[in-house]
Amino acid sequence: MGFRLFFAFFHLLFFCLFPVLGYAGAEDLQSYIVQLHPHEATASSGDAGEAVFASKMHWHLSFLEKSVTWEREKRPSSRLLYSYHTVFDGFAAQLTEEEAAALRELPGVASVRADRRVELHTTYSYRFLGLDFCPTGAWARSGYGGGTIIGVLDTGVWPENPSFDDRGMPPVPARWQGVCQGGEHFNATNCNRKLIGARFYSKGHRANYPSNPSDAVSLMEYVSPRDAHGHGTHTASTAAGAAVAGASVLGVGAGDARGVAPAAHVAAYKVCWFNGCYSSDILAGMDDAVRDGVDVLSLSLGGFPIPLFEDSIAIGSFRATTRGVSVVCAAGNNGPSPSSVANEAPWVITVGAATLDRRFPAYVRLGNGRILYGESMFPGKVDLKNGGKELELVYAASGTREEMYCIKGALSAATVAGKMVVCDRGITGRADKGEAVKQAGGAAMILANSEINQEEDSVDVHVLPSTLIGYREAVELKNYISSTRRPVARIVFGGTRIGRARAPAVALFSARGPSLTNPSVLKPDVVAPGVNIIAAWPGNLGPSGLEGDARRSDFTVLSGTSMACPHVSGIAALIRSAHPSWSPAMVRSAIMTTADVTDRQGKPIIDGNGGKADAYAMGAGHVNPARAVDPGLVYDIDPADYVTHLCNLGYTHMEIFKITHAGVNCTAVLERNAGFSLNYPSISVAFRTNTTSAVLQRTVTNVGTPNSTYTAQVAAPHGVRVRVSPATLTFSEFGEKKSFRVTVAAPSPAPRDSAEGYLVWKQSGGQGKRRVRSPIAVTWVVE
């Protein structure tokens, strides 16, 4: 999610515009998601299965009738929130704990779980990705993504933004079944050939919030698909925004804005509100999106890693994948902690965040002559010689915690008026701190990274002259303040600089593997631009996202894996446009096996902490769309193989049913698939106690030139032996499949916690220069 919005969700109380269903005992109700056995008749108990009812909704209501003691004037429909049909078999309803317990005991009910809240996890990024107008480039080969539809599940959309202008767009695809749902300040005329559909889902949200909160805030929320706070507008335009000449954020970062797939269509599904996103609303959005006809689902939201059978996004995306929809999800912003990656399901594309080589320097020139590097998107005058006005520095080193973090209301005007205030990063949003300083009369702000933030440089469009400095610089600044009788400084804004920074680098905040629930699949899959991304912004908000910001801009800057996710959604749309018959697994394989592991200087991609990024930080590497549309070989996966994989992991019959909505006999499945390993594009081995070797089988499909030969090149992880057999693959036809085995052997005891290497299939001779790369990650699991 974008960091600014992350703090807004945790520190703002949402003013609920919706009435909660009113009846006695409403305060005891909470929303639940109920999963059913879709075709299971229960005649032995006197009940009937789905087939005897007029519709699925009637079937769903029958369960409520059996489990709830109704007041005379109430009906089951008053408690029903959603009736799901496409990606999930079941419904969402408001229930008491006792009613939920009663439902669990009914025949035909697979699970009843409480609704879960998750959080929301450019003018240049398309150029950084190598997308240009070359006749042999990814845009030309894919028709700019024309004909594909990207469904964005987020906070809605601001349709008037120029990024959603439909001039030059082709007609809406005939297969499209979606709608442009009306509501507050939104109607059917807001959709066009670019924004072809929009819906909103609020029932889960309103079921979990009171009707008249005592501490309401004045932030506006639209009861419609209209975006009230920008996250959804930003992500949708990043994926498929139209070309906008001269785009900038109040003059900073100027350039031509384009989405990654500028000819693709967009459908917006508003499932997130100021208080977050509820699983019941997300499932409803996915349910409609797949039925509407999207090709790609983009979800810049999630939480912490949880078991797949409890994860509504994983469950909904499985059905979407079986119907041919590519699902792209944000990895989360809980890095750099190990095993923090979310959205771990092997059928989705999980995306981490990386930097661009664009910087917005805003130096701090101290009174002693020292210059500290910082960054800012405050639209200050560029004056590298003199900088801004020299101001006295103030930092509450011996003050309260609230003063050090510049919490609103904690700063004394007598102390900070007319001065440059140093604020520690944390607790509240970065832009909120600038507003707090301004409200107290401060003239400027230096935002100081803490040790946990290191040199991470997510910038903001602050409401007063400000800059963000790294942890090393923060230590020097505070030492200067504490050792000087009257410390002073000035901020020198340096404009926009491109090409001078080493990039890409993995963002420090980007969530890391190995996967907590499934270490046999490497996650995240890839990284993509996610730091200081400029994209579309709604007209009701200033570029800082603060309520009191009266400035207006069609674009602003955000950072997070939320911003990385739609870049990959756009690439998936390009691939689908170039290869419409490809499965979601083939699309993911093309993105992963063509990813870069070196930066623009030809050096290994670095991590946010300054060291070399490993596979648990960047997955297969940084996306390269120009190569992804022509990968040479792909690793395909039949949806049934995911079921076998879950059996291999030891999932129970009921746990697998909760994910796949289908019964399975794992004993029989594993007998038929002895030695099975999921045909994943990356290779991940988790050695447990007394296990020192593993044999994995992979199958590749030739999607390049006929009569081609590929030779294996292996760099084994440190202390590990890797053998590939056969070491040469020769294809005579397009679409031909070839299998090979990878034997991984490791010493005992374990030499370290993890190690990594790679396997590259390199095309031989004059047939081309395709390289199909798979990272090899080995972990030793302590049991």
Solvent accessible surface area in square Angstrom, and as a share of the most:
residue,aa,sasa,rsa
1,M,1,0.01
2,G,0,0.00
3,F,24,0.10
4,R,13,0.05
5,L,9,0.05
6,F,65,0.27
7,F,38,0.16
8,A,20,0.15
9,F,9,0.04
10,F,107,0.45
11,H,98,0.44
12,L,68,0.34
13,L,94,0.47
14,F,7,0.03
15,F,81,0.34
16,C,6,0.03
17,L,65,0.32
18,F,10,0.04
19,P,102,0.64
20,V,38,0.22
21,L,62,0.31
22,G,60,0.57
23,Y,36,0.14
24,A,83,0.65
25,G,31,0.29
26,A,29,0.22
27,E,147,0.66
28,D,90,0.47
29,L,19,0.09
30,Q,64,0.28
31,S,1,0.01
32,Y,10,0.04
33,I,1,0.00
34,V,0,0.00
35,Q,0,0.00
36,L,0,0.00
37,H,27,0.12
38,P,13,0.08
39,H,159,0.71
40,E,77,0.35
41,A,72,0.56
42,T,14,0.08
43,A,82,0.64
44,S,123,0.79
45,S,61,0.39
46,G,69,0.67
47,D,38,0.20
48,A,43,0.33
49,G,8,0.07
50,E,31,0.14
51,A,102,0.79
52,V,102,0.59
53,F,66,0.27
54,A,95,0.74
55,S,48,0.31
56,K,47,0.20
57,M,92,0.41
58,H,99,0.44
59,W,4,0.01
60,H,1,0.00
61,L,28,0.14
62,S,9,0.06
63,F,8,0.03
64,L,0,0.00
65,E,98,0.44
66,K,91,0.39
67,S,14,0.09
68,V,10,0.06
69,T,128,0.75
70,W,61,0.21
71,E,65,0.29
72,R,241,0.88
73,E,122,0.55
74,K,57,0.24
75,R,181,0.66
76,P,25,0.15
77,S,65,0.42
78,S,31,0.20
79,R,20,0.07
80,L,23,0.12
81,L,7,0.04
82,Y,24,0.09
83,S,17,0.11
84,Y,2,0.01
85,H,71,0.32
86,T,4,0.02
87,V,0,0.00
88,F,0,0.00
89,D,6,0.03
90,G,0,0.00
91,F,0,0.00
92,A,0,0.00
93,A,0,0.00
94,Q,6,0.02
95,L,0,0.00
96,T,25,0.15
97,E,119,0.53
98,E,128,0.57
99,E,21,0.09
100,A,0,0.00
101,A,48,0.37
102,A,43,0.33
103,L,0,0.00
104,R,115,0.42
105,E,143,0.64
106,L,37,0.18
107,P,53,0.33
108,G,8,0.07
109,V,18,0.10
110,A,14,0.11
111,S,16,0.10
112,V,9,0.05
113,R,40,0.14
114,A,50,0.38
115,D,19,0.10
116,R,68,0.25
117,R,86,0.31
118,V,4,0.02
119,E,21,0.10
120,L,0,0.00
121,H,9,0.04
122,T,5,0.03
123,T,3,0.01
124,Y,15,0.06
125,S,2,0.01
126,Y,11,0.04
127,R,129,0.47
128,F,8,0.03
129,L,6,0.03
130,G,40,0.38
131,L,2,0.01
132,D,70,0.36
133,F,124,0.52
134,C,56,0.33
135,P,115,0.72
136,T,99,0.58
137,G,12,0.12
138,A,3,0.02
139,W,0,0.00
140,A,43,0.34
141,R,116,0.42
142,S,4,0.03
143,G,40,0.38
144,Y,70,0.27
145,G,0,0.00
146,G,27,0.26
147,G,35,0.34
148,T,6,0.04
149,I,0,0.00
150,I,0,0.00
151,G,0,0.00
152,V,6,0.03
153,L,0,0.00
154,D,1,0.01
155,T,0,0.00
156,G,3,0.03
157,V,0,0.00
158,W,37,0.13
159,P,12,0.07
160,E,98,0.44
161,N,5,0.02
162,P,45,0.28
163,S,3,0.02
164,F,2,0.01
165,D,46,0.24
166,D,28,0.14
167,R,201,0.73
168,G,83,0.80
169,M,18,0.08
170,P,50,0.32
171,P,104,0.66
172,V,59,0.34
173,P,22,0.14
174,A,107,0.83
175,R,108,0.40
176,W,30,0.10
177,Q,121,0.54
178,G,17,0.16
179,V,71,0.41
180,C,26,0.16
181,Q,63,0.28
182,G,40,0.38
183,G,35,0.34
184,E,59,0.26
185,H,119,0.53
186,F,5,0.02
187,N,80,0.41
188,A,68,0.53
189,T,119,0.69
190,N,31,0.16
191,C,23,0.14
192,N,49,0.25
193,R,93,0.34
194,K,0,0.00
195,L,0,0.00
196,I,12,0.06
197,G,1,0.01
198,A,1,0.01
199,R,45,0.16
200,F,35,0.15
201,Y,15,0.06
202,S,9,0.06
203,K,77,0.32
204,G,0,0.00
205,H,0,0.00
206,R,66,0.24
207,A,12,0.09
208,N,49,0.25
209,Y,48,0.18
210,P,77,0.49
211,S,48,0.31
212,N,132,0.68
213,P,28,0.18
214,S,112,0.72
215,D,89,0.46
216,A,46,0.35
217,V,45,0.26
218,S,88,0.57
219,L,22,0.11
220,M,101,0.45
221,E,2,0.01
222,Y,13,0.05
223,V,42,0.24
224,S,0,0.00
225,P,0,0.00
226,R,15,0.05
227,D,0,0.00
228,A,2,0.01
229,H,6,0.03
230,G,0,0.00
231,H,0,0.00
232,G,0,0.00
233,T,0,0.00
234,H,0,0.00
235,T,1,0.00
236,A,1,0.01
237,S,5,0.03
238,T,1,0.01
239,A,0,0.00
240,A,0,0.00
241,G,2,0.02
242,A,15,0.11
243,A,60,0.46
244,V,20,0.12
245,A,87,0.68
246,G,61,0.58
247,A,4,0.03
248,S,25,0.16
249,V,0,0.00
250,L,59,0.30
251,G,57,0.55
252,V,23,0.13
253,G,3,0.03
254,A,77,0.59
255,G,20,0.19
256,D,60,0.31
257,A,4,0.03
258,R,47,0.17
259,G,0,0.00
260,V,2,0.01
261,A,0,0.00
262,P,19,0.12
263,A,21,0.16
264,A,0,0.00
265,H,1,0.00
266,V,0,0.00
267,A,0,0.00
268,A,3,0.02
269,Y,2,0.01
270,K,1,0.00
271,V,0,0.00
272,C,0,0.00
273,W,1,0.00
274,F,12,0.05
275,N,3,0.01
276,G,0,0.00
277,C,0,0.00
278,Y,20,0.07
279,S,4,0.03
280,S,0,0.00
281,D,0,0.00
282,I,1,0.01
283,L,0,0.00
284,A,6,0.05
285,G,0,0.00
286,M,0,0.00
287,D,5,0.02
288,D,20,0.11
289,A,0,0.00
290,V,14,0.08
291,R,111,0.40
292,D,3,0.02
293,G,19,0.18
294,V,6,0.03
295,D,17,0.09
296,V,0,0.00
297,L,0,0.00
298,S,1,0.01
299,L,0,0.00
300,S,2,0.01
301,L,0,0.00
302,G,2,0.02
303,G,15,0.14
304,F,137,0.57
305,P,21,0.13
306,I,37,0.19
307,P,48,0.30
308,L,1,0.01
309,F,36,0.15
310,E,82,0.37
311,D,11,0.06
312,S,4,0.03
313,I,8,0.04
314,A,3,0.03
315,I,0,0.00
316,G,0,0.00
317,S,0,0.00
318,F,10,0.04
319,R,41,0.15
320,A,0,0.00
321,T,9,0.05
322,T,55,0.32
323,R,138,0.50
324,G,25,0.24
325,V,7,0.04
326,S,1,0.01
327,V,3,0.02
328,V,0,0.00
329,C,0,0.00
330,A,0,0.00
331,A,0,0.00
332,G,0,0.00
333,N,20,0.10
334,N,42,0.21
335,G,15,0.15
336,P,57,0.36
337,S,60,0.38
338,P,106,0.67
339,S,28,0.18
340,S,9,0.06
341,V,0,0.00
342,A,3,0.02
343,N,10,0.05
344,E,4,0.02
345,A,1,0.01
346,P,1,0.00
347,W,5,0.02
348,V,2,0.01
349,I,4,0.02
350,T,0,0.00
351,V,0,0.00
352,G,0,0.00
353,A,0,0.00
354,A,0,0.00
355,T,16,0.09
356,L,5,0.02
357,D,14,0.07
358,R,7,0.03
359,R,45,0.16
360,F,1,0.00
361,P,5,0.03
362,A,0,0.00
363,Y,66,0.25
364,V,0,0.00
365,R,66,0.24
366,L,6,0.03
367,G,43,0.42
368,N,90,0.46
369,G,55,0.52
370,R,130,0.47
371,I,93,0.47
372,L,4,0.02
373,Y,87,0.33
374,G,1,0.01
375,E,2,0.01
376,S,6,0.04
377,M,0,0.00
378,F,39,0.16
379,P,49,0.31
380,G,21,0.20
381,K,172,0.73
382,V,77,0.44
383,D,38,0.20
384,L,86,0.43
385,K,163,0.69
386,N,81,0.42
387,G,16,0.15
388,G,33,0.31
389,K,160,0.68
390,E,81,0.36
391,L,22,0.11
392,E,52,0.23
393,L,5,0.03
394,V,27,0.15
395,Y,32,0.12
396,A,26,0.20
397,A,70,0.54
398,S,118,0.76
399,G,35,0.33
400,T,73,0.42
401,R,148,0.54
402,E,84,0.38
403,E,45,0.20
404,M,50,0.22
405,Y,42,0.16
406,C,2,0.01
407,I,37,0.19
408,K,95,0.40
409,G,86,0.83
410,A,29,0.23
411,L,25,0.13
412,S,49,0.32
413,A,59,0.46
414,A,100,0.77
415,T,64,0.37
416,V,4,0.02
417,A,55,0.43
418,G,44,0.42
419,K,51,0.21
420,M,1,0.01
421,V,5,0.03
422,V,1,0.01
423,C,0,0.00
424,D,14,0.07
425,R,21,0.08
426,G,19,0.18
427,I,63,0.32
428,T,22,0.13
429,G,1,0.01
430,R,8,0.03
431,A,2,0.01
432,D,34,0.18
433,K,0,0.00
434,G,0,0.00
435,E,18,0.08
436,A,5,0.04
437,V,0,0.00
438,K,110,0.47
439,Q,124,0.55
440,A,14,0.11
441,G,37,0.36
442,G,9,0.08
443,A,37,0.29
444,A,2,0.02
445,M,0,0.00
446,I,0,0.00
447,L,1,0.00
448,A,0,0.00
449,N,3,0.01
450,S,38,0.24
451,E,110,0.49
452,I,131,0.66
453,N,28,0.14
454,Q,57,0.25
455,E,54,0.24
456,E,18,0.08
457,D,25,0.13
458,S,0,0.00
459,V,3,0.01
460,D,2,0.01
461,V,0,0.00
462,H,5,0.02
463,V,22,0.13
464,L,8,0.04
465,P,48,0.30
466,S,0,0.00
467,T,0,0.00
468,L,8,0.04
469,I,1,0.00
470,G,8,0.08
471,Y,67,0.25
472,R,161,0.59
473,E,29,0.13
474,A,2,0.01
475,V,66,0.38
476,E,50,0.23
477,L,0,0.00
478,K,56,0.24
479,N,87,0.45
480,Y,18,0.07
481,I,26,0.13
482,S,95,0.62
483,S,93,0.60
484,T,47,0.27
485,R,227,0.83
486,R,130,0.47
487,P,10,0.06
488,V,16,0.09
489,A,0,0.00
490,R,61,0.22
491,I,4,0.02
492,V,3,0.02
493,F,21,0.09
494,G,0,0.00
495,G,24,0.23
496,T,43,0.25
497,R,62,0.23
498,I,80,0.41
499,G,51,0.49
500,R,188,0.69
501,A,20,0.16
502,R,77,0.28
503,A,0,0.00
504,P,0,0.00
505,A,10,0.08
506,V,0,0.00
507,A,4,0.03
508,L,11,0.05
509,F,12,0.05
510,S,0,0.00
511,A,0,0.00
512,R,13,0.05
513,G,3,0.03
514,P,35,0.22
515,S,4,0.03
516,L,110,0.55
517,T,36,0.21
518,N,1,0.00
519,P,27,0.17
520,S,44,0.28
521,V,4,0.02
522,L,4,0.02
523,K,0,0.00
524,P,0,0.00
525,D,1,0.00
526,V,0,0.00
527,V,1,0.00
528,A,0,0.00
529,P,0,0.00
530,G,0,0.00
531,V,6,0.04
532,N,5,0.03
533,I,0,0.00
534,I,0,0.00
535,A,1,0.01
536,A,0,0.00
537,W,1,0.00
538,P,0,0.00
539,G,38,0.37
540,N,39,0.20
541,L,14,0.07
542,G,0,0.00
543,P,0,0.00
544,S,0,0.00
545,G,23,0.22
546,L,14,0.07
547,E,102,0.46
548,G,61,0.59
549,D,7,0.04
550,A,92,0.72
551,R,62,0.22
552,R,122,0.45
553,S,16,0.10
554,D,71,0.37
555,F,7,0.03
556,T,0,0.00
557,V,0,0.00
558,L,4,0.02
559,S,2,0.01
560,G,0,0.00
561,T,0,0.00
562,S,0,0.00
563,M,0,0.00
564,A,0,0.00
565,C,0,0.00
566,P,0,0.00
567,H,0,0.00
568,V,0,0.00
569,S,0,0.00
570,G,0,0.00
571,I,1,0.00
572,A,0,0.00
573,A,0,0.00
574,L,0,0.00
575,I,0,0.00
576,R,28,0.10
577,S,28,0.18
578,A,31,0.24
579,H,44,0.20
580,P,101,0.63
581,S,105,0.68
582,W,17,0.06
583,S,33,0.21
584,P,15,0.10
585,A,5,0.04
586,M,24,0.11
587,V,0,0.00
588,R,3,0.01
589,S,0,0.00
590,A,0,0.00
591,I,1,0.00
592,M,3,0.01
593,T,1,0.00
594,T,2,0.01
595,A,5,0.04
596,D,31,0.16
597,V,41,0.24
598,T,59,0.34
599,D,7,0.04
600,R,110,0.40
601,Q,95,0.42
602,G,54,0.52
603,K,97,0.41
604,P,63,0.40
605,I,1,0.01
606,I,37,0.19
607,D,15,0.08
608,G,26,0.25
609,N,100,0.51
610,G,53,0.51
611,G,36,0.35
612,K,135,0.57
613,A,0,0.00
614,D,58,0.30
615,A,2,0.01
616,Y,17,0.07
617,A,1,0.01
618,M,12,0.05
619,G,1,0.01
620,A,2,0.02
621,G,0,0.00
622,H,0,0.00
623,V,3,0.01
624,N,30,0.15
625,P,0,0.00
626,A,43,0.33
627,R,83,0.30
628,A,1,0.00
629,V,1,0.01
630,D,39,0.20
631,P,3,0.02
632,G,0,0.00
633,L,0,0.00
634,V,0,0.00
635,Y,3,0.01
636,D,42,0.22
637,I,7,0.03
638,D,82,0.42
639,P,45,0.28
640,A,62,0.48
641,D,42,0.22
642,Y,3,0.01
643,V,28,0.16
644,T,8,0.05
645,H,9,0.04
646,L,0,0.00
647,C,6,0.03
648,N,73,0.37
649,L,58,0.29
650,G,59,0.57
651,Y,27,0.10
652,T,73,0.43
653,H,92,0.41
654,M,68,0.30
655,E,43,0.19
656,I,0,0.00
657,F,8,0.03
658,K,41,0.17
659,I,0,0.00
660,T,9,0.05
661,H,11,0.05
662,A,52,0.40
663,G,56,0.53
664,V,24,0.14
665,N,95,0.49
666,C,26,0.16
667,T,93,0.54
668,A,31,0.24
669,V,13,0.07
670,L,60,0.30
671,E,127,0.57
672,R,171,0.62
673,N,50,0.25
674,A,92,0.72
675,G,68,0.66
676,F,42,0.18
677,S,25,0.16
678,L,10,0.05
679,N,20,0.10
680,Y,4,0.01
681,P,2,0.01
682,S,2,0.02
683,I,2,0.01
684,S,7,0.05
685,V,10,0.06
686,A,25,0.19
687,F,2,0.01
688,R,109,0.40
689,T,87,0.50
690,N,144,0.74
691,T,60,0.35
692,T,56,0.32
693,S,62,0.40
694,A,28,0.22
695,V,87,0.50
696,L,18,0.09
697,Q,88,0.39
698,R,8,0.03
699,T,37,0.22
700,V,0,0.00
701,T,11,0.06
702,N,0,0.00
703,V,14,0.08
704,G,11,0.11
705,T,50,0.29
706,P,68,0.43
707,N,106,0.54
708,S,0,0.00
709,T,29,0.17
710,Y,0,0.00
711,T,54,0.31
712,A,19,0.15
713,Q,77,0.34
714,V,60,0.34
715,A,33,0.26
716,A,49,0.38
717,P,2,0.01
718,H,118,0.53
719,G,44,0.42
720,V,9,0.05
721,R,169,0.62
722,V,24,0.14
723,R,151,0.55
724,V,16,0.09
725,S,30,0.20
726,P,67,0.42
727,A,53,0.41
728,T,66,0.38
729,L,4,0.02
730,T,78,0.45
731,F,0,0.00
732,S,66,0.42
733,E,109,0.49
734,F,124,0.52
735,G,37,0.35
736,E,46,0.21
737,K,117,0.50
738,K,66,0.28
739,S,51,0.33
740,F,4,0.02
741,R,120,0.44
742,V,0,0.00
743,T,31,0.18
744,V,0,0.00
745,A,15,0.12
746,A,6,0.04
747,P,59,0.37
748,S,80,0.52
749,P,120,0.75
750,A,48,0.37
751,P,63,0.40
752,R,109,0.40
753,D,119,0.62
754,S,40,0.26
755,A,9,0.07
756,E,58,0.26
757,G,10,0.10
758,Y,77,0.29
759,L,0,0.00
760,V,0,0.00
761,W,1,0.00
762,K,84,0.36
763,Q,7,0.03
764,S,38,0.25
765,G,72,0.69
766,G,91,0.87
767,Q,66,0.29
768,G,28,0.27
769,K,190,0.81
770,R,45,0.17
771,R,96,0.35
772,V,1,0.00
773,R,44,0.16
774,S,1,0.01
775,P,4,0.02
776,I,0,0.00
777,A,0,0.00
778,V,0,0.00
779,T,12,0.07
780,W,33,0.12
781,V,44,0.25
782,V,140,0.80
783,E,137,0.61
